[in-house]
């Protein structure tokens, strides 16, 4: 199915390989990092970019036919919703008052007017 | 059966297993929720790759699109519930302090 002589297939394959690399690094970060805020950063930035690149590879592979447009729609939806969900999780964690990791140096949300109670870290 | 796609599927599955470890052991509810969200996102990738393996990518991309919608709505719904019930009471949902 994959034809390395075809430049379009080759570009799609390279893009998908980069996406897989970001996916696996994101999973590693999710397992290894110390608290929920750090894990959010690994678990959403890397995995969103990885998914984005893999679906972009599908789009490059097929061009703008039925499958490519479905991949584009899926890609757009991931790019919109995944950061939104991450933001909501971070906000809920801060509102519930989870403490920051002891190595964290700054918490600009605490004490801002958005913060209802001014929960310090 | 193309070896490139088989390897990709195995890599994604290994990543999902690693995240599942975080979902099971994660000290707070939000860690678990984040893990479930990430597993849902990776399921979309998995469906796209399985579509290549089954030689019917369009069909599987439909399922992936529906899965993306459900995943986002589930995360937001659980967070609404969480914010309403546990505002300012982190200790109620924390089993151990993150070190």
Backbone of each chain as ProteinMPNN parsed JSONL, in Angstrom:
{"seq_chain_A": "XXXXXXXXXXXXXXXXXXXXXXXXXXXXXXXXXXXXXXXXXXXXXXXXXXXXXXXXXXXXXXXXXXXXXXXXXXXXXXXXXXXXXXXXXXXXXXXXXXXXXXXXXXXXXXXXXXXXXXXXX", "coords_chain_A": {"N_chain_A": [[0.827, -1.203, 0.0], [1.87, 1.303, 0.873], [4.059, 3.343, -0.919], [7.259, 3.883, -1.485], [8.572, 5.072, -3.558], [6.948, 6.995, -4.517], [6.672, 10.451, -4.228], [4.64, 11.845, -2.824], [3.533, 9.919, -1.116], [5.796, 9.426, 0.378], [6.285, 11.888, 1.684], [3.924, 12.04, 3.189], [4.324, 9.813, 4.818], [6.619, 10.586, 6.272], [5.622, 12.806, 7.692], [3.661, 11.525, 9.253], [5.316, 9.857, 10.758], [6.726, 11.712, 12.316], [4.581, 12.678, 13.782], [3.871, 10.375, 15.233], [6.136, 10.162, 16.834], [5.851, 12.464, 18.469], [3.495, 11.768, 19.771], [4.292, 9.544, 21.31], [6.194, 10.673, 22.963], [4.602, 12.442, 24.378], [3.019, 10.643, 25.848], [4.959, 9.49, 27.454], [5.703, 11.728, 28.972], [3.306, 12.147, 30.321], [3.282, 10.002, 32.021], [5.59, 10.361, 33.536], [5.855, 12.966, 34.667], [5.528, 15.273, 37.521], [3.133, 16.581, 38.753], [-0.407, 17.486, 38.411], [-0.642, 19.75, 36.782], [1.76, 19.898, 35.346], [1.547, 17.472, 34.016], [-0.632, 17.981, 32.425], [0.444, 19.716, 30.554], [2.291, 18.078, 29.15], [0.565, 16.062, 28.336], [-1.373, 17.24, 26.719], [-0.311, 19.161, 24.851], [1.706, 17.725, 23.405], [0.302, 15.415, 22.576], [-1.818, 16.485, 21.164], [-0.482, 17.773, 19.04], [0.765, 15.542, 17.906], [-1.433, 13.955, 17.072], [-2.583, 15.755, 15.308], [-0.546, 15.912, 13.334], [-0.503, 13.285, 12.378], [-3.066, 12.984, 11.279], [-2.821, 14.968, 9.387], [-0.948, 13.75, 7.773], [-2.548, 11.705, 6.712], [-4.277, 13.317, 5.25], [-2.469, 14.441, 3.369], [-1.744, 12.141, 2.043], [-4.106, 11.325, 0.739], [-5.073, 13.601, -0.509], [-7.54, 16.094, -1.531], [-9.98, 14.43, -1.491], [-12.907, 12.45, -0.606], [-12.011, 11.083, 1.714], [-9.761, 12.559, 2.489], [-10.913, 15.027, 3.113], [-12.512, 14.32, 5.251], [-10.493, 13.64, 7.059], [-9.38, 16.17, 7.334], [-11.456, 17.547, 8.571], [-11.657, 16.17, 10.976], [-9.139, 16.766, 11.999], [-9.291, 19.553, 12.303], [-11.261, 19.633, 14.238], [-10.033, 18.336, 16.406], [-7.948, 20.148, 16.856], [-9.394, 22.316, 17.784], [-10.85, 21.357, 20.076], [-9.215, 19.913, 21.869], [-7.259, 21.606, 23.198], [-9.179, 23.174, 24.511], [-10.421, 21.395, 26.294], [-8.194, 20.811, 27.865], [-7.693, 23.301, 29.009], [-10.021, 23.566, 30.515], [-9.689, 21.485, 32.34], [-7.39, 22.334, 33.713], [-8.348, 24.679, 34.872], [-10.385, 23.687, 36.521], [-8.834, 22.157, 38.263], [-7.324, 24.15, 39.51], [-9.325, 25.664, 40.717], [-10.388, 23.812, 42.496], [-8.322, 23.748, 44.219], [-5.93, 22.297, 44.118], [-2.572, 21.803, 45.063], [0.424, 23.331, 43.684], [3.275, 21.721, 42.187], [6.283, 21.372, 44.143], [8.543, 22.391, 42.913], [7.601, 24.284, 41.16], [7.569, 27.626, 39.924], [5.981, 29.909, 39.464], [2.676, 31.253, 39.709], [0.406, 32.647, 38.152], [-2.32, 32.743, 38.026], [-3.441, 32.539, 40.557], [-4.786, 34.869, 42.775], [-5.365, 36.624, 40.719], [-8.017, 38.514, 39.115], [-9.764, 36.75, 37.995], [-9.723, 34.574, 39.582], [-11.632, 32.989, 41.983], [-11.316, 32.639, 44.8], [-8.768, 33.316, 45.401], [-6.835, 31.308, 45.808], [-3.844, 30.38, 47.131], [-0.718, 28.944, 46.074]], "CA_chain_A": [[0.0, 0.0, 0.0], [2.738, 2.485, 0.888], [4.972, 3.25, -2.054], [8.297, 4.855, -1.141], [9.02, 5.785, -4.751], [6.033, 8.113, -4.765], [7.032, 11.515, -3.277], [3.517, 12.201, -1.963], [3.479, 8.903, -0.066], [6.972, 9.58, 1.235], [6.06, 13.057, 2.551], [2.885, 11.657, 4.151], [4.913, 8.895, 5.785], [7.512, 11.333, 7.183], [4.776, 13.6, 8.595], [3.051, 10.618, 10.222], [6.353, 9.374, 11.681], [6.956, 12.787, 13.292], [3.418, 12.68, 14.661], [3.977, 9.249, 16.167], [7.171, 10.505, 17.809], [5.282, 13.391, 19.451], [2.521, 11.014, 20.568], [4.931, 8.668, 22.297], [6.832, 11.549, 23.951], [3.534, 12.932, 25.244], [2.645, 9.581, 26.787], [6.056, 9.388, 28.417], [5.568, 12.856, 29.894], [2.121, 11.944, 31.154], [3.592, 9.029, 33.066], [6.764, 10.687, 34.347], [5.896, 14.293, 35.29], [5.157, 15.143, 38.929], [1.797, 16.938, 39.229], [-1.435, 17.491, 37.369], [-0.435, 20.848, 35.832], [2.83, 19.48, 34.442], [1.051, 16.401, 33.153], [-1.498, 18.594, 31.42], [1.26, 20.271, 29.477], [2.779, 16.997, 28.289], [-0.508, 15.225, 27.799], [-2.206, 17.85, 25.699], [0.444, 19.762, 23.747], [2.354, 16.722, 22.556], [-0.643, 14.49, 21.954], [-2.568, 17.222, 20.153], [0.361, 17.953, 17.856], [0.961, 14.242, 17.281], [-2.659, 13.594, 16.359], [-2.681, 16.715, 14.206], [0.381, 15.561, 12.257], [-0.881, 12.01, 11.764], [-4.211, 13.231, 10.397], [-2.287, 15.731, 8.25], [-0.365, 12.752, 6.885], [-3.66, 11.084, 5.975], [-4.743, 14.316, 4.27], [-1.49, 14.53, 2.28], [-1.767, 10.873, 1.308], [-5.286, 11.183, -0.113], [-5.497, 14.82, -1.179], [-8.862, 16.568, -1.128], [-11.169, 13.658, -1.855], [-13.801, 12.249, 0.545], [-11.243, 10.71, 2.909], [-8.917, 13.677, 2.896], [-11.725, 16.07, 3.75], [-12.87, 13.797, 6.582], [-9.306, 13.802, 7.907], [-9.228, 17.604, 7.608], [-12.503, 17.905, 9.534], [-11.238, 15.558, 12.243], [-7.963, 17.531, 12.411], [-9.767, 20.855, 12.776], [-12.001, 19.44, 15.479], [-9.043, 18.063, 17.456], [-7.214, 21.382, 17.155], [-10.267, 23.202, 18.561], [-11.399, 20.849, 21.342], [-8.242, 19.357, 22.809], [-6.815, 22.672, 24.101], [-10.292, 23.614, 25.352], [-10.559, 20.434, 27.386], [-7.042, 20.977, 28.754], [-7.917, 24.53, 29.761], [-11.069, 23.315, 31.507], [-9.131, 20.643, 33.404], [-6.489, 23.157, 34.524], [-9.174, 25.611, 35.636], [-11.044, 22.924, 37.578], [-7.818, 21.781, 39.241], [-6.951, 25.324, 40.296], [-10.468, 26.045, 41.543], [-10.515, 22.856, 43.591], [-7.257, 24.044, 45.162], [-4.787, 21.386, 44.108], [-1.316, 22.559, 45.168], [1.418, 23.158, 42.63], [4.472, 20.958, 42.537], [7.159, 22.254, 44.927], [9.519, 23.036, 42.041], [6.988, 25.3, 40.301], [8.067, 28.927, 40.372], [5.063, 31.029, 39.306], [1.268, 30.905, 39.595], [-0.199, 33.95, 37.885], [-3.777, 32.681, 38.132], [-3.793, 32.806, 41.948], [-4.786, 36.279, 43.075], [-5.911, 37.438, 39.64], [-9.444, 38.762, 39.362], [-10.503, 35.584, 37.537], [-9.658, 33.527, 40.6], [-12.698, 33.354, 42.926], [-10.968, 32.648, 46.21], [-7.376, 33.671, 45.597], [-6.138, 30.157, 46.391], [-2.4, 30.437, 46.91], [-0.182, 27.624, 45.754]], "C_chain_A": [[0.859, 1.25, 0.0], [3.851, 2.287, -0.138], [6.046, 4.316, -1.866], [8.871, 5.554, -2.369], [8.186, 7.011, -5.055], [6.308, 9.235, -3.771], [5.902, 11.893, -2.342], [3.409, 11.208, -0.799], [4.624, 9.078, 0.91], [6.786, 10.757, 2.195], [5.023, 12.709, 3.618], [3.459, 10.751, 5.228], [5.805, 9.641, 6.766], [6.691, 12.145, 8.183], [4.143, 12.703, 9.662], [4.074, 10.086, 11.216], [6.656, 10.439, 12.733], [5.799, 12.838, 14.288], [3.458, 11.555, 15.674], [5.022, 9.526, 17.236], [6.597, 11.428, 18.886], [4.28, 12.683, 20.35], [3.208, 10.233, 21.675], [5.635, 9.508, 23.364], [5.785, 12.106, 24.919], [3.109, 11.896, 26.267], [3.702, 9.425, 27.864], [5.972, 10.511, 29.45], [4.405, 12.671, 30.838], [2.409, 10.965, 32.286], [4.635, 9.584, 34.029], [6.662, 12.005, 35.12], [5.19, 14.306, 36.643], [3.745, 15.55, 39.326], [0.849, 17.198, 38.068], [-1.209, 18.611, 36.353], [0.666, 20.503, 34.826], [2.355, 18.408, 33.475], [0.133, 16.941, 32.079], [-0.69, 19.101, 30.245], [1.777, 19.179, 28.545], [1.625, 16.319, 27.577], [-1.361, 15.905, 26.774], [-1.403, 18.451, 24.556], [0.985, 18.699, 22.814], [1.33, 15.86, 21.848], [-1.493, 15.207, 20.91], [-1.745, 17.384, 18.882], [0.579, 16.631, 17.133], [-0.246, 13.815, 16.472], [-2.85, 14.465, 15.128], [-1.803, 16.278, 13.036], [0.002, 14.249, 11.594], [-2.07, 12.205, 10.825], [-3.8, 14.074, 9.189], [-1.623, 14.795, 7.247], [-1.421, 12.048, 6.057], [-4.161, 12.029, 4.891], [-3.789, 14.416, 3.087], [-1.55, 13.282, 1.407], [-2.921, 10.829, 0.316], [-5.627, 12.433, -0.898], [-6.922, 15.159, -0.798], [-9.98, 15.735, -1.764], [-11.973, 13.392, -0.57], [-13.018, 11.95, 1.82], [-10.402, 11.859, 3.409], [-9.709, 14.748, 3.605], [-12.206, 15.609, 5.121], [-11.701, 13.958, 7.535], [-9.12, 15.264, 8.284], [-10.233, 18.056, 8.669], [-12.127, 17.411, 10.927], [-10.087, 16.367, 12.85], [-8.379, 18.884, 12.993], [-10.459, 20.697, 14.129], [-11.052, 19.162, 16.639], [-8.329, 19.351, 17.856], [-8.066, 22.356, 17.949], [-10.528, 22.658, 19.965], [-10.338, 20.406, 22.332], [-7.662, 20.437, 23.725], [-7.929, 23.183, 25.005], [-10.472, 22.692, 26.545], [-9.414, 20.584, 28.382], [-7.207, 22.221, 29.617], [-8.953, 24.304, 30.853], [-10.542, 22.47, 32.657], [-8.234, 21.481, 34.31], [-7.284, 24.1, 35.422], [-9.86, 24.885, 36.801], [-10.054, 22.541, 38.66], [-7.468, 22.97, 40.126], [-8.087, 25.75, 41.207], [-10.639, 25.103, 42.72], [-9.388, 23.021, 44.597], [-6.153, 23.014, 45.213], [-3.506, 22.191, 44.188], [-0.415, 22.325, 43.97], [2.535, 22.261, 43.135], [5.457, 21.898, 43.216], [8.223, 22.929, 44.07], [8.93, 24.104, 41.138], [7.32, 26.679, 40.838], [7.029, 30.034, 40.282], [3.644, 30.508, 39.143], [0.504, 32.207, 39.384], [-1.706, 33.932, 38.049], [-4.221, 32.982, 39.56], [-3.715, 34.303, 42.201], [-5.22, 37.168, 41.935], [-7.411, 37.57, 39.839], [-10.323, 37.626, 38.852], [-10.644, 34.55, 38.64], [-10.651, 33.85, 41.712], [-12.231, 33.477, 44.368], [-9.556, 33.158, 46.452], [-6.608, 32.544, 46.262], [-4.653, 30.286, 46.085], [-1.89, 29.025, 46.695], [0.223, 26.914, 47.017]], "O_chain_A": [[0.615, 2.167, -0.784], [4.485, 1.234, -0.216], [5.79, 5.505, -2.06], [9.593, 6.541, -2.226], [8.624, 7.936, -5.74], [6.192, 9.008, -2.567], [6.152, 12.229, -1.184], [3.22, 11.602, 0.352], [4.458, 8.903, 2.117], [7.092, 10.643, 3.382], [5.197, 13.03, 4.794], [3.131, 10.891, 6.406], [5.764, 9.368, 7.966], [7.009, 12.179, 9.371], [4.092, 13.072, 10.835], [3.752, 9.883, 12.386], [6.825, 10.116, 13.909], [6.01, 13.02, 15.487], [3.118, 11.751, 16.841], [4.834, 9.176, 18.401], [6.823, 11.209, 20.076], [4.214, 12.957, 21.549], [2.775, 10.25, 22.827], [5.676, 9.12, 24.531], [6.036, 12.229, 26.118], [2.865, 12.23, 27.426], [3.384, 9.25, 29.04], [6.146, 10.281, 30.647], [4.499, 12.998, 32.021], [1.85, 11.083, 33.376], [4.57, 9.305, 35.226], [7.329, 12.152, 36.144], [4.343, 13.45, 36.901], [3.178, 14.893, 40.199], [1.239, 17.142, 36.901], [-1.545, 18.448, 35.18], [0.542, 20.769, 33.63], [2.695, 18.415, 32.292], [0.111, 16.433, 30.958], [-1.08, 18.941, 29.089], [1.72, 19.313, 27.323], [1.69, 16.037, 26.381], [-2.034, 15.221, 26.003], [-1.771, 18.273, 23.395], [0.767, 18.743, 21.604], [1.462, 15.594, 20.653], [-1.851, 14.619, 19.889], [-2.245, 17.161, 17.779], [0.582, 16.585, 15.903], [-0.116, 13.367, 15.333], [-3.224, 13.989, 14.057], [-2.247, 16.271, 11.888], [0.162, 14.101, 10.383], [-2.09, 11.668, 9.718], [-4.356, 13.922, 8.102], [-1.71, 15.001, 6.036], [-1.238, 11.814, 4.862], [-4.435, 11.615, 3.765], [-4.226, 14.471, 1.937], [-1.423, 13.36, 0.185], [-2.758, 10.359, -0.81], [-6.39, 12.36, -1.86], [-7.466, 14.587, 0.147], [-10.824, 16.267, -2.486], [-11.739, 14.046, 0.446], [-13.321, 12.495, 2.881], [-10.333, 12.11, 4.612], [-9.241, 15.321, 4.589], [-12.299, 16.411, 6.05], [-11.881, 14.362, 8.684], [-8.746, 15.573, 9.415], [-9.903, 18.848, 9.552], [-12.26, 18.129, 11.918], [-10.061, 16.621, 14.054], [-7.882, 19.303, 14.039], [-10.275, 21.505, 15.038], [-11.241, 19.691, 17.734], [-8.126, 19.616, 19.041], [-7.525, 23.151, 18.718], [-10.44, 23.403, 20.941], [-10.552, 20.517, 23.539], [-7.577, 20.213, 24.932], [-7.669, 23.584, 26.14], [-10.655, 23.151, 27.673], [-9.622, 20.499, 29.593], [-6.9, 22.203, 30.809], [-8.796, 24.783, 31.976], [-10.896, 22.699, 33.813], [-8.302, 21.362, 35.533], [-6.939, 24.297, 36.587], [-9.911, 25.397, 37.919], [-10.382, 22.589, 39.846], [-7.329, 22.828, 41.341], [-7.851, 26.155, 42.346], [-10.993, 25.533, 43.818], [-9.471, 22.499, 45.708], [-5.498, 22.864, 46.245], [-3.353, 23.17, 43.458], [-0.47, 21.279, 43.323], [2.713, 22.069, 44.338], [5.478, 23.091, 42.913], [8.759, 23.96, 44.477], [9.671, 24.772, 40.416], [7.352, 26.891, 42.05], [7.178, 31.04, 40.975], [3.42, 29.466, 38.526], [0.01, 32.801, 40.343], [-2.321, 34.988, 38.197], [-5.26, 33.61, 39.763], [-2.71, 34.94, 41.887], [-5.43, 38.363, 42.143], [-8.009, 36.837, 40.626], [-11.493, 37.535, 39.222], [-11.575, 33.744, 38.632], [-10.525, 34.902, 42.339], [-12.714, 34.348, 45.092], [-9.182, 33.41, 47.598], [-5.818, 32.783, 47.176], [-4.249, 30.298, 44.922], [-2.531, 28.046, 47.075], [0.702, 25.781, 46.963]]}, "seq_chain_B": "XXXXXXXXXXXXXXXXXXXXXXXXXXXXXXXXXXXXXXXXXXXXXXXXXXXXXXXXXXXXXXXXXXXXXXXXXXXXXXXXXXXXXXXXXXXXXXXXXXX", "coords_chain_B": {"N_chain_B": [[-1.606, -6.127, 4.321], [0.493, -4.031, 5.818], [3.729, -3.463, 6.876], [4.646, -1.058, 7.927], [2.374, 0.295, 8.858], [1.498, -1.544, 10.716], [3.549, -1.433, 12.616], [3.207, 1.235, 13.423], [0.647, 1.117, 14.615], [1.227, -0.567, 16.763], [3.011, 1.054, 18.199], [1.302, 3.17, 18.951], [-0.472, 1.737, 20.555], [1.2, 0.905, 22.648], [1.772, 3.394, 23.777], [-0.821, 4.039, 24.653], [-1.166, 2.105, 26.623], [0.737, 2.964, 28.474], [-0.436, 5.377, 29.24], [-2.72, 4.379, 30.364], [-1.749, 3.26, 32.666], [-1.31, 5.577, 34.136], [-3.945, 6.418, 34.374], [-5.011, 4.46, 36.028], [-3.398, 4.604, 38.357], [-3.154, 7.266, 38.947], [-2.907, 10.035, 41.159], [-4.967, 11.962, 41.605], [-8.407, 12.792, 40.804], [-8.477, 14.407, 38.554], [-6.154, 13.792, 37.192], [-6.81, 11.262, 36.297], [-8.941, 11.864, 34.644], [-7.679, 13.425, 32.707], [-5.981, 11.478, 31.646], [-7.892, 9.737, 30.518], [-8.939, 11.412, 28.596], [-6.688, 11.782, 26.941], [-6.315, 9.153, 26.089], [-8.623, 8.878, 24.577], [-8.072, 10.712, 22.52], [-5.899, 9.449, 21.357], [-7.152, 7.202, 20.456], [-8.431, 8.104, 18.2], [-6.303, 8.468, 16.431], [-5.527, 5.807, 16.293], [-7.751, 4.677, 15.046], [-7.598, 5.91, 12.542], [-5.225, 4.768, 11.583], [-5.88, 2.035, 11.632], [-7.782, 2.084, 9.693], [-6.171, 2.395, 7.412], [-4.92, -0.114, 7.497], [-7.082, -1.862, 7.148], [-7.765, -1.133, 4.663], [-9.887, 0.567, 4.179], [-10.102, 3.521, 4.653], [-11.884, 5.706, 4.733], [-14.301, 4.894, 5.915], [-13.455, 4.264, 8.541], [-12.547, 6.745, 9.341], [-14.904, 8.178, 9.618], [-15.932, 7.028, 11.96], [-13.913, 7.836, 13.676], [-14.288, 10.587, 13.736], [-16.805, 10.836, 14.984], [-16.074, 9.759, 17.418], [-14.294, 11.671, 18.351], [-16.014, 13.839, 18.872], [-17.644, 12.729, 20.946], [-15.74, 12.245, 22.903], [-14.799, 14.809, 23.638], [-17.165, 15.978, 24.653], [-17.759, 14.285, 26.785], [-15.564, 14.749, 28.496], [-15.942, 17.487, 29.154], [-18.438, 17.332, 30.407], [-17.961, 15.728, 32.688], [-16.186, 17.434, 33.975], [-17.79, 19.645, 34.59], [-19.491, 18.555, 36.514], [-17.561, 17.924, 38.415], [-16.516, 20.482, 39.089], [-18.742, 21.66, 40.261], [-19.181, 20.089, 42.512], [-16.804, 19.81, 44.021], [-15.607, 22.22, 44.659], [-12.933, 24.016, 45.891], [-12.273, 21.952, 47.598], [-9.972, 20.154, 47.539], [-8.85, 18.105, 48.976], [-10.81, 16.243, 49.244], [-10.824, 14.685, 47.002], [-8.301, 13.805, 46.621], [-6.019, 11.251, 46.912], [-3.396, 10.909, 47.656], [-0.69, 13.114, 48.371], [0.764, 14.843, 45.656], [4.192, 14.55, 44.982]], "CA_chain_B": [[-0.958, -5.914, 5.628], [1.715, -3.268, 5.57], [4.502, -3.499, 8.126], [4.766, 0.301, 8.469], [1.172, 0.617, 9.625], [1.444, -2.437, 11.877], [4.454, -0.859, 13.621], [2.574, 2.45, 13.956], [-0.434, 0.723, 15.521], [1.831, -1.091, 17.992], [3.539, 2.198, 18.95], [0.18, 3.881, 19.572], [-1.025, 0.907, 21.626], [2.114, 0.979, 23.79], [1.503, 4.686, 24.408], [-2.095, 3.977, 25.367], [-0.96, 1.316, 27.845], [1.437, 3.828, 29.425], [-1.396, 6.339, 29.788], [-3.651, 3.611, 31.202], [-1.104, 3.156, 33.974], [-1.586, 6.835, 34.832], [-5.378, 6.461, 34.698], [-5.28, 3.572, 37.161], [-2.669, 4.951, 39.577], [-3.046, 8.726, 39.098], [-3.358, 10.341, 42.514], [-6.198, 12.75, 41.703], [-9.436, 12.534, 39.792], [-8.193, 15.134, 37.314], [-5.166, 13.014, 36.448], [-7.515, 10.18, 35.596], [-9.738, 12.454, 33.565], [-6.726, 13.79, 31.658], [-5.563, 10.245, 30.987], [-8.987, 9.244, 29.669], [-9.014, 12.319, 27.443], [-5.564, 11.479, 26.042], [-6.583, 7.856, 25.448], [-9.609, 9.127, 23.531], [-7.407, 11.348, 21.376], [-5.075, 8.449, 20.675], [-8.038, 6.271, 19.758], [-8.685, 8.67, 16.869], [-5.132, 8.083, 15.63], [-5.573, 4.359, 16.091], [-8.782, 4.384, 14.044], [-7.085, 6.307, 11.228], [-4.223, 3.787, 11.148], [-6.576, 0.775, 11.348], [-8.404, 2.286, 8.39], [-5.168, 2.038, 6.396], [-4.679, -1.563, 7.524], [-8.249, -2.546, 6.606], [-7.943, -0.634, 3.298], [-11.131, 1.34, 4.072], [-9.854, 4.635, 5.586], [-13.023, 6.616, 4.852], [-15.232, 4.33, 6.883], [-12.935, 4.398, 9.901], [-12.446, 8.168, 9.692], [-16.225, 8.566, 10.123], [-16.01, 6.624, 13.368], [-12.977, 8.676, 14.423], [-14.909, 11.906, 13.897], [-17.822, 10.698, 16.03], [-15.384, 9.522, 18.677], [-13.74, 12.954, 18.81], [-17.117, 14.596, 19.467], [-18.064, 12.132, 22.221], [-14.636, 12.398, 23.854], [-14.797, 16.186, 24.143], [-18.36, 16.246, 25.451], [-17.635, 13.535, 28.035], [-14.624, 15.451, 29.371], [-16.554, 18.719, 29.664], [-19.529, 16.988, 31.314], [-17.39, 15.293, 33.969], [-15.595, 18.602, 34.636], [-18.886, 20.441, 35.169], [-19.871, 17.86, 37.743], [-16.448, 18.054, 39.362], [-16.42, 21.861, 39.587], [-19.867, 21.967, 41.133], [-19.182, 19.333, 43.767], [-15.57, 19.787, 44.805], [-14.955, 23.524, 44.638], [-12.174, 24.338, 47.087], [-12.098, 20.809, 48.487], [-9.075, 19.246, 46.846], [-8.528, 16.942, 49.799], [-11.875, 15.254, 49.121], [-10.62, 13.813, 45.848], [-6.886, 13.456, 46.531], [-5.685, 10.106, 47.748], [-2.073, 11.148, 48.21], [-0.134, 14.373, 47.886], [1.816, 14.71, 44.642], [5.472, 14.967, 45.568]], "C_chain_B": [[0.392, -5.245, 5.408], [2.471, -3.094, 6.878], [4.615, -2.119, 8.764], [3.561, 0.631, 9.345], [1.041, -0.285, 10.845], [2.331, -1.885, 12.997], [3.831, 0.386, 14.246], [1.476, 2.109, 14.952], [0.134, 0.217, 16.838], [2.373, 0.056, 18.843], [2.41, 2.939, 19.669], [-0.394, 3.061, 20.73], [-0.139, 0.912, 22.863], [1.922, 2.298, 24.535], [0.22, 4.675, 25.194], [-1.966, 3.172, 26.654], [-0.27, 2.154, 28.912], [0.473, 4.823, 30.057], [-2.388, 5.627, 30.695], [-3.079, 3.4, 32.594], [-1.366, 4.416, 34.792], [-3.056, 6.915, 35.232], [-5.662, 5.611, 35.93], [-4.649, 4.118, 38.426], [-2.705, 6.438, 39.898], [-3.634, 9.214, 40.4], [-4.665, 11.117, 42.573], [-7.16, 12.375, 40.585], [-9.095, 13.203, 38.47], [-7.099, 14.459, 36.493], [-5.843, 11.92, 35.643], [-8.295, 10.726, 34.421], [-8.845, 12.849, 32.397], [-6.265, 12.558, 30.893], [-6.627, 9.704, 30.06], [-9.116, 10.106, 28.418], [-7.903, 12.007, 26.429], [-5.783, 10.142, 25.35], [-7.618, 8.02, 24.34], [-8.99, 9.755, 22.3], [-6.565, 10.339, 20.605], [-5.927, 7.418, 19.961], [-8.35, 6.774, 18.35], [-7.54, 8.313, 15.919], [-5.179, 6.606, 15.279], [-6.596, 4.01, 15.016], [-8.311, 4.769, 12.644], [-6.097, 5.271, 10.7], [-4.87, 2.449, 10.825], [-7.311, 0.88, 10.02], [-7.438, 1.971, 7.248], [-4.976, 0.535, 6.327], [-5.838, -2.308, 6.875], [-8.554, -2.109, 5.182], [-9.285, 0.069, 3.099], [-11.018, 2.58, 4.953], [-11.066, 5.533, 5.77], [-14.003, 6.178, 5.914], [-14.737, 4.548, 8.315], [-12.783, 5.858, 10.303], [-13.792, 8.723, 10.144], [-16.334, 8.259, 11.611], [-15.105, 7.514, 14.209], [-13.578, 10.05, 14.703], [-15.965, 11.867, 15.003], [-17.163, 10.514, 17.389], [-14.799, 10.822, 19.237], [-14.815, 13.792, 19.479], [-17.472, 14.062, 20.851], [-17.008, 12.36, 23.292], [-14.649, 13.79, 24.479], [-15.989, 16.426, 25.061], [-18.288, 15.51, 26.779], [-16.705, 14.26, 29.005], [-15.268, 16.69, 29.983], [-17.665, 18.401, 30.666], [-18.998, 16.57, 32.679], [-16.8, 16.488, 34.709], [-16.657, 19.496, 35.25], [-19.292, 19.862, 36.515], [-18.819, 18.059, 38.826], [-16.401, 19.459, 39.954], [-17.546, 22.171, 40.547], [-19.713, 21.291, 42.485], [-17.97, 19.59, 44.634], [-14.876, 21.127, 44.832], [-14.251, 23.793, 45.964], [-11.952, 23.181, 48.031], [-11.22, 19.767, 47.822], [-8.833, 17.978, 47.635], [-9.596, 15.854, 49.657], [-11.637, 14.282, 47.98], [-9.159, 13.401, 45.694], [-6.605, 12.293, 47.454], [-4.317, 10.268, 48.37], [-1.556, 12.45, 47.628], [0.858, 14.108, 46.771], [3.124, 15.268, 45.174], [6.303, 15.704, 44.541]], "O_chain_B": [[1.315, -5.852, 4.865], [1.91, -2.63, 7.871], [4.673, -2.003, 9.988], [3.708, 1.178, 10.438], [0.54, 0.14, 11.886], [1.939, -1.866, 14.163], [3.913, 0.578, 15.459], [1.378, 2.731, 16.009], [-0.396, 0.522, 17.907], [2.221, 0.045, 20.064], [2.536, 3.292, 20.842], [-0.76, 3.618, 21.765], [-0.635, 0.922, 23.99], [1.909, 2.327, 25.766], [0.159, 5.235, 26.289], [-2.581, 3.512, 27.665], [-0.617, 2.088, 30.091], [0.544, 5.088, 31.257], [-2.848, 6.199, 31.684], [-3.815, 3.364, 33.58], [-1.614, 4.34, 35.996], [-3.38, 7.423, 36.305], [-6.463, 5.997, 36.782], [-5.288, 4.106, 39.478], [-2.329, 6.84, 41.0], [-4.762, 8.847, 40.731], [-5.42, 10.94, 43.529], [-6.799, 11.75, 39.589], [-9.374, 12.663, 37.399], [-7.098, 14.532, 35.264], [-5.511, 11.674, 34.483], [-8.313, 10.136, 33.34], [-9.201, 12.639, 31.237], [-6.165, 12.573, 29.667], [-6.328, 9.261, 28.951], [-9.368, 9.601, 27.324], [-8.143, 11.971, 25.222], [-5.48, 9.998, 24.165], [-7.514, 7.386, 23.289], [-9.325, 9.392, 21.172], [-6.516, 10.359, 19.375], [-5.491, 6.822, 18.976], [-8.514, 5.983, 17.421], [-7.759, 7.914, 14.775], [-4.914, 6.202, 14.147], [-6.345, 3.149, 14.173], [-8.58, 4.06, 11.675], [-6.122, 4.93, 9.517], [-4.476, 1.787, 9.865], [-7.451, -0.111, 9.302], [-7.82, 1.364, 6.248], [-4.881, -0.035, 5.24], [-5.623, -3.271, 6.139], [-9.474, -2.63, 4.552], [-9.772, 0.159, 1.972], [-11.767, 2.696, 5.923], [-11.266, 6.073, 6.858], [-14.479, 6.985, 6.713], [-15.498, 4.962, 9.19], [-12.879, 6.182, 11.486], [-13.833, 9.639, 10.965], [-16.762, 9.092, 12.41], [-15.468, 7.904, 15.319], [-13.394, 10.606, 15.786], [-16.015, 12.756, 15.854], [-17.635, 11.049, 18.393], [-14.808, 11.043, 20.447], [-14.576, 14.391, 20.528], [-17.589, 14.826, 21.81], [-17.334, 12.634, 24.447], [-14.526, 13.936, 25.695], [-15.838, 17.014, 26.132], [-18.71, 16.048, 27.802], [-17.011, 14.377, 30.191], [-15.157, 16.921, 31.187], [-17.824, 19.109, 31.66], [-19.517, 17.001, 33.709], [-16.896, 16.563, 35.935], [-16.444, 20.052, 36.327], [-19.418, 20.573, 37.512], [-19.133, 18.324, 39.987], [-16.264, 19.622, 41.167], [-17.341, 22.867, 41.542], [-20.081, 21.871, 43.506], [-18.08, 19.591, 45.861], [-13.659, 21.178, 45.011], [-14.879, 23.8, 47.024], [-11.49, 23.384, 49.154], [-11.652, 18.643, 47.568], [-8.634, 16.907, 47.062], [-9.327, 14.681, 49.917], [-12.182, 13.179, 47.98], [-8.814, 12.715, 44.732], [-6.918, 12.345, 48.643], [-4.089, 9.817, 49.493], [-1.936, 12.842, 46.525], [1.717, 13.237, 46.912], [3.147, 16.352, 45.756], [7.416, 16.136, 44.841]]}, "name": "protein", "num_of_chains": 2, "seq": "XXXXXXXXXXXXXXXXXXXXXXXXXXXXXXXXXXXXXXXXXXXXXXXXXXXXXXXXXXXXXXXXXXXXXXXXXXXXXXXXXXXXXXXXXXXXXXXXXXXXXXXXXXXXXXXXXXXXXXXXXXXXXXXXXXXXXXXXXXXXXXXXXXXXXXXXXXXXXXXXXXXXXXXXXXXXXXXXXXXXXXXXXXXXXXXXXXXXXXXXXXXXXXXXXXXXXXXXXXXX"}
